[in-house]
Amino acid sequence: MKKLLLASAIALFGLSNAQIAKGTAYLSGSVGYSQEESDNGNYKKENFNVLPTVGYFVGTNLAVGVGVGYQTEKTTQTTTLALPGATNVTESIVKKPAFVVAPFVRKYWTLGDKLYIFGQLAVPMQFGKTETENNSVTTNGTTTVSNSTSTEAKYTKIGVTVKPGLDYFLNKNWSIEATIGEFGYSNYKPKDGDATNNYNFGLNLSSVTFGVKYVFAK
């Protein structure tokens, strides 16, 4: 009976003795772009990020590493206001470029000869600035009056995140990995403003990320 239960567990979970050896190193990275836009075109938000990553297995199925990269967010919002005998168009552009450093530790569990599940604990840090530009154009018949202002404020954002994921090895050197959702906390602090805290807990299918990893097999 015990042998039958063990065989059932192996069939169900794909348990295997395949392990990732201590001393294995890898290179990976992610590039992402997203865009959100209103139907009337008055609102648009773009996000771009690139994060090369290096990892090293300090023990069997246990890796530490760091990602170093860049990300930026741009939000554009346009408002048109009809005035008596004139029209005013205001455009607000907010940019948030940031340098990113993300040390992490990752633990793997074997599901099959080529398939692993992992949990990753990371401490992502952003060092960036918020650039705000406001442009206003007022048209009154044949007369046009323009006005522009801009501001810049530095900020830091530090968090702690936990991400579950899957890693599938195509061969001994290449693998494809995916993370689903995020559990974590972050603290956002403008240079001359009050800090705000954000909590994020949940498996969100819209937050699925994919990456390719090159493994320096021993």
GULUM-254446 format. One record per residue (C-alpha): x, y, z; residue number from 1. Coordinates in steps of 0.25 Angstrom, whole numbers, plus 5000, padded with zeros to 4 digits. Layout:
<pafis>
@X:X | Y:Y | Z:Z | num:NUM .
...
</pafis>
This chain:
<pafis>
@X:5000 | Y:5000 | Z:5000 | num:1 .
@X:5011 | Y:5010 | Z:5004 | num:2 .
@X:5018 | Y:5007 | Z:4990 | num:3 .
@X:5005 | Y:5010 | Z:4983 | num:4 .
@X:5004 | Y:5023 | Z:4990 | num:5 .
@X:5018 | Y:5027 | Z:4987 | num:6 .
@X:5016 | Y:5023 | Z:4972 | num:7 .
@X:5004 | Y:5031 | Z:4972 | num:8 .
@X:5011 | Y:5043 | Z:4978 | num:9 .
@X:5022 | Y:5042 | Z:4967 | num:10 .
@X:5012 | Y:5041 | Z:4956 | num:11 .
@X:5004 | Y:5053 | Z:4961 | num:12 .
@X:5015 | Y:5063 | Z:4965 | num:13 .
@X:5026 | Y:5058 | Z:4955 | num:14 .
@X:5036 | Y:5057 | Z:4966 | num:15 .
@X:5050 | Y:5055 | Z:4962 | num:16 .
@X:5064 | Y:5054 | Z:4967 | num:17 .
@X:5069 | Y:5064 | Z:4957 | num:18 .
@X:5077 | Y:5075 | Z:4965 | num:19 .
@X:5084 | Y:5088 | Z:4961 | num:20 .
@X:5098 | Y:5087 | Z:4966 | num:21 .
@X:5105 | Y:5096 | Z:4975 | num:22 .
@X:5115 | Y:5105 | Z:4967 | num:23 .
@X:5106 | Y:5106 | Z:4955 | num:24 .
@X:5105 | Y:5121 | Z:4950 | num:25 .
@X:5095 | Y:5127 | Z:4940 | num:26 .
@X:5091 | Y:5139 | Z:4933 | num:27 .
@X:5077 | Y:5144 | Z:4930 | num:28 .
@X:5069 | Y:5157 | Z:4928 | num:29 .
@X:5056 | Y:5162 | Z:4925 | num:30 .
@X:5051 | Y:5173 | Z:4915 | num:31 .
@X:5037 | Y:5179 | Z:4917 | num:32 .
@X:5028 | Y:5189 | Z:4910 | num:33 .
@X:5013 | Y:5192 | Z:4913 | num:34 .
@X:5004 | Y:5203 | Z:4908 | num:35 .
@X:4990 | Y:5208 | Z:4913 | num:36 .
@X:4982 | Y:5218 | Z:4905 | num:37 .
@X:4968 | Y:5224 | Z:4906 | num:38 .
@X:4958 | Y:5222 | Z:4895 | num:39 .
@X:4958 | Y:5237 | Z:4892 | num:40 .
@X:4973 | Y:5238 | Z:4892 | num:41 .
@X:4974 | Y:5248 | Z:4904 | num:42 .
@X:4981 | Y:5239 | Z:4913 | num:43 .
@X:4993 | Y:5230 | Z:4911 | num:44 .
@X:5002 | Y:5222 | Z:4920 | num:45 .
@X:5015 | Y:5215 | Z:4915 | num:46 .
@X:5024 | Y:5206 | Z:4923 | num:47 .
@X:5038 | Y:5201 | Z:4919 | num:48 .
@X:5048 | Y:5193 | Z:4927 | num:49 .
@X:5061 | Y:5185 | Z:4924 | num:50 .
@X:5068 | Y:5177 | Z:4935 | num:51 .
@X:5080 | Y:5168 | Z:4933 | num:52 .
@X:5082 | Y:5158 | Z:4944 | num:53 .
@X:5093 | Y:5149 | Z:4949 | num:54 .
@X:5092 | Y:5137 | Z:4959 | num:55 .
@X:5100 | Y:5127 | Z:4966 | num:56 .
@X:5096 | Y:5114 | Z:4973 | num:57 .
@X:5102 | Y:5115 | Z:4987 | num:58 .
@X:5096 | Y:5101 | Z:4990 | num:59 .
@X:5088 | Y:5090 | Z:4983 | num:60 .
@X:5076 | Y:5097 | Z:4977 | num:61 .
@X:5079 | Y:5110 | Z:4985 | num:62 .
@X:5084 | Y:5122 | Z:4977 | num:63 .
@X:5087 | Y:5137 | Z:4980 | num:64 .
@X:5089 | Y:5148 | Z:4970 | num:65 .
@X:5086 | Y:5162 | Z:4966 | num:66 .
@X:5079 | Y:5169 | Z:4955 | num:67 .
@X:5084 | Y:5183 | Z:4950 | num:68 .
@X:5076 | Y:5191 | Z:4940 | num:69 .
@X:5067 | Y:5203 | Z:4936 | num:70 .
@X:5052 | Y:5206 | Z:4936 | num:71 .
@X:5044 | Y:5218 | Z:4932 | num:72 .
@X:5029 | Y:5221 | Z:4932 | num:73 .
@X:5022 | Y:5232 | Z:4924 | num:74 .
@X:5008 | Y:5238 | Z:4926 | num:75 .
@X:5002 | Y:5248 | Z:4916 | num:76 .
@X:4989 | Y:5254 | Z:4919 | num:77 .
@X:4982 | Y:5264 | Z:4910 | num:78 .
@X:4970 | Y:5273 | Z:4915 | num:79 .
@X:4962 | Y:5282 | Z:4905 | num:80 .
@X:4954 | Y:5293 | Z:4911 | num:81 .
@X:4944 | Y:5302 | Z:4903 | num:82 .
@X:4944 | Y:5317 | Z:4909 | num:83 .
@X:4936 | Y:5328 | Z:4904 | num:84 .
@X:4942 | Y:5332 | Z:4891 | num:85 .
@X:4954 | Y:5323 | Z:4893 | num:86 .
@X:4959 | Y:5309 | Z:4894 | num:87 .
@X:4970 | Y:5304 | Z:4904 | num:88 .
@X:4978 | Y:5291 | Z:4902 | num:89 .
@X:4986 | Y:5287 | Z:4914 | num:90 .
@X:4996 | Y:5275 | Z:4913 | num:91 .
@X:5002 | Y:5269 | Z:4925 | num:92 .
@X:5014 | Y:5259 | Z:4923 | num:93 .
@X:5020 | Y:5252 | Z:4935 | num:94 .
@X:5033 | Y:5243 | Z:4933 | num:95 .
@X:5039 | Y:5234 | Z:4944 | num:96 .
@X:5053 | Y:5229 | Z:4939 | num:97 .
@X:5060 | Y:5221 | Z:4950 | num:98 .
@X:5072 | Y:5212 | Z:4952 | num:99 .
@X:5069 | Y:5199 | Z:4958 | num:100 .
@X:5077 | Y:5189 | Z:4967 | num:101 .
@X:5070 | Y:5176 | Z:4971 | num:102 .
@X:5078 | Y:5166 | Z:4980 | num:103 .
@X:5071 | Y:5153 | Z:4982 | num:104 .
@X:5071 | Y:5139 | Z:4987 | num:105 .
@X:5064 | Y:5128 | Z:4980 | num:106 .
@X:5060 | Y:5114 | Z:4985 | num:107 .
@X:5057 | Y:5102 | Z:4974 | num:108 .
@X:5049 | Y:5090 | Z:4976 | num:109 .
@X:5050 | Y:5079 | Z:4966 | num:110 .
@X:5037 | Y:5075 | Z:4959 | num:111 .
@X:5043 | Y:5067 | Z:4948 | num:112 .
@X:5056 | Y:5064 | Z:4940 | num:113 .
@X:5055 | Y:5078 | Z:4933 | num:114 .
@X:5044 | Y:5085 | Z:4941 | num:115 .
@X:5046 | Y:5093 | Z:4954 | num:116 .
@X:5037 | Y:5101 | Z:4963 | num:117 .
@X:5044 | Y:5113 | Z:4970 | num:118 .
@X:5041 | Y:5124 | Z:4981 | num:119 .
@X:5049 | Y:5137 | Z:4980 | num:120 .
@X:5051 | Y:5147 | Z:4991 | num:121 .
@X:5057 | Y:5160 | Z:4985 | num:122 .
@X:5060 | Y:5174 | Z:4991 | num:123 .
@X:5057 | Y:5183 | Z:4978 | num:124 .
@X:5062 | Y:5197 | Z:4980 | num:125 .
@X:5059 | Y:5209 | Z:4970 | num:126 .
@X:5067 | Y:5222 | Z:4970 | num:127 .
@X:5060 | Y:5232 | Z:4960 | num:128 .
@X:5053 | Y:5245 | Z:4958 | num:129 .
@X:5040 | Y:5250 | Z:4954 | num:130 .
@X:5040 | Y:5260 | Z:4943 | num:131 .
@X:5027 | Y:5268 | Z:4941 | num:132 .
@X:5024 | Y:5277 | Z:4929 | num:133 .
@X:5011 | Y:5285 | Z:4927 | num:134 .
@X:5008 | Y:5291 | Z:4914 | num:135 .
@X:4996 | Y:5301 | Z:4912 | num:136 .
@X:4991 | Y:5306 | Z:4899 | num:137 .
@X:4980 | Y:5316 | Z:4898 | num:138 .
@X:4974 | Y:5320 | Z:4885 | num:139 .
@X:4965 | Y:5332 | Z:4883 | num:140 .
@X:4962 | Y:5335 | Z:4868 | num:141 .
@X:4975 | Y:5338 | Z:4862 | num:142 .
@X:4983 | Y:5339 | Z:4875 | num:143 .
@X:4990 | Y:5328 | Z:4882 | num:144 .
@X:4996 | Y:5329 | Z:4895 | num:145 .
@X:5006 | Y:5317 | Z:4900 | num:146 .
@X:5011 | Y:5314 | Z:4914 | num:147 .
@X:5020 | Y:5303 | Z:4919 | num:148 .
@X:5026 | Y:5300 | Z:4933 | num:149 .
@X:5034 | Y:5288 | Z:4937 | num:150 .
@X:5039 | Y:5282 | Z:4950 | num:151 .
@X:5048 | Y:5271 | Z:4955 | num:152 .
@X:5048 | Y:5263 | Z:4968 | num:153 .
@X:5057 | Y:5251 | Z:4972 | num:154 .
@X:5052 | Y:5239 | Z:4979 | num:155 .
@X:5056 | Y:5226 | Z:4985 | num:156 .
@X:5047 | Y:5213 | Z:4985 | num:157 .
@X:5051 | Y:5201 | Z:4993 | num:158 .
@X:5043 | Y:5188 | Z:4995 | num:159 .
@X:5043 | Y:5174 | Z:4998 | num:160 .
@X:5036 | Y:5164 | Z:4989 | num:161 .
@X:5033 | Y:5149 | Z:4988 | num:162 .
@X:5030 | Y:5143 | Z:4975 | num:163 .
@X:5027 | Y:5128 | Z:4971 | num:164 .
@X:5031 | Y:5123 | Z:4958 | num:165 .
@X:5034 | Y:5111 | Z:4948 | num:166 .
@X:5047 | Y:5108 | Z:4941 | num:167 .
@X:5048 | Y:5098 | Z:4929 | num:168 .
@X:5061 | Y:5094 | Z:4924 | num:169 .
@X:5062 | Y:5092 | Z:4909 | num:170 .
@X:5075 | Y:5086 | Z:4910 | num:171 .
@X:5087 | Y:5087 | Z:4920 | num:172 .
@X:5090 | Y:5102 | Z:4916 | num:173 .
@X:5077 | Y:5108 | Z:4913 | num:174 .
@X:5064 | Y:5110 | Z:4921 | num:175 .
@X:5051 | Y:5117 | Z:4920 | num:176 .
@X:5045 | Y:5123 | Z:4933 | num:177 .
@X:5032 | Y:5130 | Z:4937 | num:178 .
@X:5027 | Y:5137 | Z:4950 | num:179 .
@X:5013 | Y:5138 | Z:4953 | num:180 .
@X:5008 | Y:5150 | Z:4962 | num:181 .
@X:5016 | Y:5156 | Z:4974 | num:182 .
@X:5015 | Y:5157 | Z:4989 | num:183 .
@X:5022 | Y:5169 | Z:4995 | num:184 .
@X:5023 | Y:5183 | Z:5001 | num:185 .
@X:5030 | Y:5196 | Z:4996 | num:186 .
@X:5033 | Y:5209 | Z:5002 | num:187 .
@X:5033 | Y:5221 | Z:4992 | num:188 .
@X:5040 | Y:5234 | Z:4997 | num:189 .
@X:5041 | Y:5247 | Z:4989 | num:190 .
@X:5053 | Y:5255 | Z:4993 | num:191 .
@X:5045 | Y:5267 | Z:4999 | num:192 .
@X:5032 | Y:5259 | Z:5002 | num:193 .
@X:5026 | Y:5249 | Z:5011 | num:194 .
@X:5028 | Y:5234 | Z:5009 | num:195 .
@X:5017 | Y:5225 | Z:5005 | num:196 .
@X:5015 | Y:5210 | Z:5007 | num:197 .
@X:5009 | Y:5200 | Z:4997 | num:198 .
@X:5005 | Y:5186 | Z:4999 | num:199 .
@X:5003 | Y:5176 | Z:4988 | num:200 .
@X:4998 | Y:5162 | Z:4991 | num:201 .
@X:4992 | Y:5152 | Z:4981 | num:202 .
@X:4994 | Y:5143 | Z:4969 | num:203 .
@X:4991 | Y:5152 | Z:4957 | num:204 .
@X:4991 | Y:5146 | Z:4943 | num:205 .
@X:4992 | Y:5159 | Z:4937 | num:206 .
@X:5006 | Y:5160 | Z:4944 | num:207 .
@X:5012 | Y:5148 | Z:4938 | num:208 .
@X:5026 | Y:5150 | Z:4933 | num:209 .
@X:5035 | Y:5141 | Z:4924 | num:210 .
@X:5050 | Y:5141 | Z:4923 | num:211 .
@X:5061 | Y:5133 | Z:4916 | num:212 .
@X:5073 | Y:5128 | Z:4924 | num:213 .
@X:5087 | Y:5123 | Z:4920 | num:214 .
@X:5093 | Y:5113 | Z:4930 | num:215 .
@X:5108 | Y:5111 | Z:4931 | num:216 .
@X:5106 | Y:5096 | Z:4933 | num:217 .
@X:5117 | Y:5089 | Z:4942 | num:218 .
</pafis>
